[in-house]
Amino acid sequence: MTDISAPARIDVLQTEYMALVRQRRLYGGLVLAIFALLMASGFYVADARNAGGFWEGLHRVGDYPAAVISEAWEKRAELPANLVKFFPALVETLNIAAVSTLLGAIFGLIFALLSTRGLARWPRLVPLFRRLMDIMRAIPEIVIALVLIFMLGGGPVPAMLAIAIHTTGALGKLFSEVAENADLKPVDGLASVGANWTQRMLLGVIPQVAPNFLSYALLRFEINIRASAILGFVGAGGLGYELKNSMSWGPGEFDEAAAIFLLLFGAIVVFDQISSRYRNRLTEGRLA
């Protein structure tokens, strides 16, 4: 058998490598073209089903914000009173977000520890707990809220439960990924002295991952503030419910809508800043 010289082998390898690169580029281009085609066809179908075409209504996109700002400016003297009037609704929205985040973090922690390989109490049930978290995470909060409102009636409780269910799935996934990177030596040491599963988790795992867990929980609290406001549009109470009513009345109530927008925007900015500050300190390993 004739031996191939080193330069010839290099040429063959280079030729094969360039062929693979061209093949990957071709596949990537085809995937991108298919994606662009689906996007264009989806936009065309959605635009055809609208009551009015997208391009025909594009020039009116700023009409509603302009009307709200104009009326709010005309009634600017009433702004402080409106802010006070809707402040209790803001507190309700924050309460919904806080309680749902707390419940979601607690149950997310439990699901995470039960679905982390190497830490699970029942290893054979790991796929089951993971699929349950996938289901809770996949269903939008508004769908869960609509079902709960049908069962329980309107108010903050359905919103809180809907957000808590979704938060459990989301935080459970994140917590599980963090727990997978925990050092198992403390866990093995506790097991060697007879510690049960709960003790191993509380003393061997959670102290390692607590900063990341708290960081993710704070980030989720920011998201839940927005979610609780959105759920108000389906009758779940809070600031979103008041905003829906103000927008539904139309001109004459736009000053109230502007006040609600200001309250919601201010609350999100304030809590985003506070949460970001403490999350940065947690990731750096300092709380003070």
C-alpha positions in Angstrom: 0.0 0.0 0.0 1.4 3.4 -1.0 2.0 5.8 1.9 0.6 9.3 1.5 3.2 12.0 2.3 2.6 14.5 5.0 1.9 17.5 2.7 -0.6 15.3 0.8 -2.4 14.3 4.0 -2.6 18.0 5.0 -4.1 18.9 1.6 -6.7 16.1 1.9 -7.6 17.2 5.4 -7.9 20.8 4.4 -10.1 19.9 1.4 -12.4 17.8 3.6 -12.5 20.6 6.2 -13.5 23.2 3.7 -16.1 20.9 2.3 -17.6 20.5 5.8 -17.5 24.3 6.3 -19.3 24.9 3.0 -21.9 22.2 3.9 -22.6 23.8 7.3 -22.9 27.2 5.6 -25.3 25.8 3.1 -27.4 24.2 5.9 -27.3 27.4 7.9 -28.4 29.5 4.9 -31.3 27.1 4.2 -32.4 27.2 7.9 -32.2 31.0 7.8 -34.1 31.2 4.6 -36.9 28.9 5.9 -37.1 31.0 9.1 -37.4 34.2 7.1 -40.1 32.6 4.9 -42.1 31.4 7.9 -41.8 34.9 9.5 -43.0 36.6 6.3 -45.9 34.2 5.7 -46.9 34.4 9.4 -46.9 38.2 9.3 -49.0 38.1 6.1 -51.5 35.7 7.5 -51.8 37.7 10.8 -52.1 41.0 8.9 -54.9 39.5 6.7 -56.9 38.4 9.7 -56.7 41.8 11.5 -59.7 44.1 11.4 -57.4 46.6 9.8 -54.1 46.2 8.0 -50.9 46.8 9.8 -49.5 49.3 7.3 -52.8 51.2 7.1 -52.9 51.7 10.9 -49.2 52.2 11.4 -49.5 56.0 11.2 -52.0 56.0 14.1 -49.7 54.1 16.5 -49.0 57.3 18.4 -52.5 58.6 18.6 -53.4 56.9 22.0 -50.2 57.9 23.8 -50.6 61.5 22.5 -54.2 61.6 23.7 -53.2 60.3 27.2 -50.3 62.8 27.5 -52.4 65.7 26.3 -55.3 65.1 28.7 -52.9 64.4 31.6 -51.2 67.7 31.0 -54.5 69.5 30.8 -55.5 68.0 34.2 -52.0 68.0 35.7 -53.3 69.7 38.9 -55.2 66.4 39.6 -52.2 64.2 39.3 -51.2 64.1 43.0 -54.7 63.2 44.0 -54.8 60.4 41.3 -51.5 59.1 42.5 -52.9 58.9 46.1 -56.1 57.3 44.8 -54.4 54.4 43.0 -51.5 53.9 45.5 -53.5 51.1 47.3 -53.8 49.3 44.0 -50.0 49.5 43.6 -49.6 48.0 47.1 -51.9 45.2 46.1 -49.9 44.6 42.9 -46.6 44.5 44.9 -48.2 42.1 47.5 -49.3 39.8 44.7 -45.7 39.8 43.3 -44.1 39.3 46.7 -46.3 36.5 47.9 -46.2 34.6 44.6 -42.4 35.0 44.5 -42.0 33.6 48.0 -44.3 30.7 47.3 -42.6 30.0 44.0 -39.2 30.1 45.5 -40.1 27.7 48.3 -41.7 25.1 46.0 -39.1 25.8 43.3 -36.4 24.9 45.9 -38.2 21.7 46.8 -38.6 20.7 43.1 -35.0 21.6 42.3 -33.6 19.4 45.0 -35.9 16.5 44.1 -34.9 16.8 40.4 -31.1 17.3 40.6 -29.1 14.3 39.7 -26.8 13.2 42.6 -29.0 15.0 45.2 -32.5 13.7 44.5 -34.3 11.9 47.3 -35.9 9.5 44.8 -33.6 9.3 41.7 -36.1 7.3 39.6 -38.6 10.2 40.0 -36.2 12.9 38.7 -37.8 12.8 35.1 -41.2 13.2 36.7 -40.3 16.3 38.7 -38.5 17.8 35.7 -41.6 17.3 33.5 -43.8 18.8 36.1 -41.6 21.9 36.2 -41.6 22.0 32.4 -45.5 22.0 32.4 -45.6 24.8 35.1 -43.1 26.8 33.2 -44.7 26.3 29.8 -48.2 27.5 30.6 -48.4 31.3 30.6 -49.5 33.0 33.8 -52.5 34.6 32.0 -53.9 31.2 31.0 -53.6 29.8 34.5 -55.2 33.0 35.9 -58.1 32.7 33.5 -58.8 29.1 34.7 -58.5 30.1 38.4 -60.7 33.2 37.9 -63.3 30.9 36.4 -63.0 28.6 39.5 -62.5 31.2 42.3 -63.8 34.4 40.9 -61.9 37.7 40.3 -59.4 39.2 42.8 -55.8 39.0 43.8 -55.8 35.3 44.9 -56.1 33.8 41.4 -53.3 36.1 40.2 -51.1 35.2 43.1 -51.6 31.5 42.5 -51.1 31.7 38.8 -47.8 33.6 39.1 -46.7 31.3 41.9 -47.2 28.2 39.7 -45.3 29.7 36.9 -42.6 30.9 39.2 -42.2 27.5 40.7 -41.4 26.0 37.3 -39.1 28.8 36.3 -37.1 29.0 39.6 -37.1 25.2 40.0 -35.3 24.9 36.7 -32.7 27.6 37.6 -32.2 26.3 41.1 -31.7 22.8 39.7 -29.0 24.0 37.4 -27.2 25.8 40.2 -27.5 22.8 42.6 -25.9 20.5 40.0 -22.7 22.4 40.4 -22.6 22.1 44.2 -19.7 20.3 45.8 -20.8 16.9 47.0 -18.1 16.4 49.5 -20.0 18.1 52.4 -23.1 16.0 51.4 -21.0 12.8 51.5 -19.5 13.8 54.8 -22.9 14.4 56.3 -24.1 11.0 55.0 -21.2 9.2 56.5 -22.2 10.5 60.0 -25.9 9.4 59.5 -27.5 12.6 58.4 -30.8 12.1 56.6 -31.7 13.6 53.2 -33.2 16.8 54.6 -30.3 17.4 56.8 -27.8 16.9 53.9 -29.7 19.4 51.8 -30.1 22.0 54.5 -26.5 21.7 55.8 -24.5 20.5 52.8 -26.1 22.0 49.7 -28.2 25.1 50.5 -25.3 27.0 52.2 -23.3 26.7 49.0 -26.0 27.8 46.6 -28.0 30.3 48.7 -26.5 33.4 47.2 -27.4 32.3 43.7 -30.8 31.2 44.8 -31.5 34.6 46.4 -30.2 36.3 43.3 -32.6 34.4 41.0 -35.5 34.9 43.4 -34.9 38.7 43.4 -34.7 38.7 39.6 -38.0 36.8 39.5 -39.6 39.3 41.8 -38.9 42.0 39.3 -40.6 39.9 36.6 -43.6 39.1 38.8 -44.3 42.8 39.4 -44.9 43.2 35.7 -46.8 39.9 35.5 -49.1 40.9 38.3 -49.9 44.2 36.6 -50.6 42.4 33.3 -53.0 39.9 35.0 -55.0 42.8 36.3 -56.4 43.2 32.8 -58.2 39.9 33.1 -59.8 40.8 36.4 -57.1 39.7 38.8 -57.1 42.9 40.7 -54.2 45.3 41.4 -53.0 48.2 39.4 -53.6 46.4 36.1 -57.3 46.2 36.8 -57.5 49.9 37.5 -55.5 50.6 34.3 -57.9 48.5 32.3 -60.9 50.4 33.7 -59.3 53.8 33.0 -58.4 52.8 29.4 -61.9 51.4 28.8 -63.6 54.6 29.7 -61.6 56.4 27.0 -61.3 60.2 26.9 -62.2 61.9 30.1 -60.3 59.3 32.2 -56.9 59.4 30.5 -55.5 61.5 33.3 -56.1 58.5 35.6 -54.5 56.2 33.1 -51.4 58.5 33.1 -51.2 58.4 36.9 -51.4 54.6 36.9 -48.7 54.4 34.3 -46.5 56.7 36.4 -47.0 54.6 39.5 -46.3 51.3 37.7 -43.2 52.7 35.9 -41.9 54.2 39.1 -42.4 51.0 41.1 -40.7 48.9 38.5 -37.7 51.2 38.3 -37.3 51.4 42.0 -37.5 47.7 42.6 -35.3 47.0 39.6 -32.6 49.2 41.1 -32.9 47.7 44.6 -33.0 44.2 43.3 -30.0 44.7 41.0 -28.0 46.2 43.8 -28.6 43.3 46.1 -28.1 40.7 43.4 -24.7 42.2 42.6 -23.8 42.0 46.2 -25.0 38.5 46.5 -22.9 37.4 43.5 -19.9 39.1 45.0 -20.4 37.3 48.3 -21.3 40.3 50.4 -24.6 41.4 51.8 -23.7 44.6 53.7 
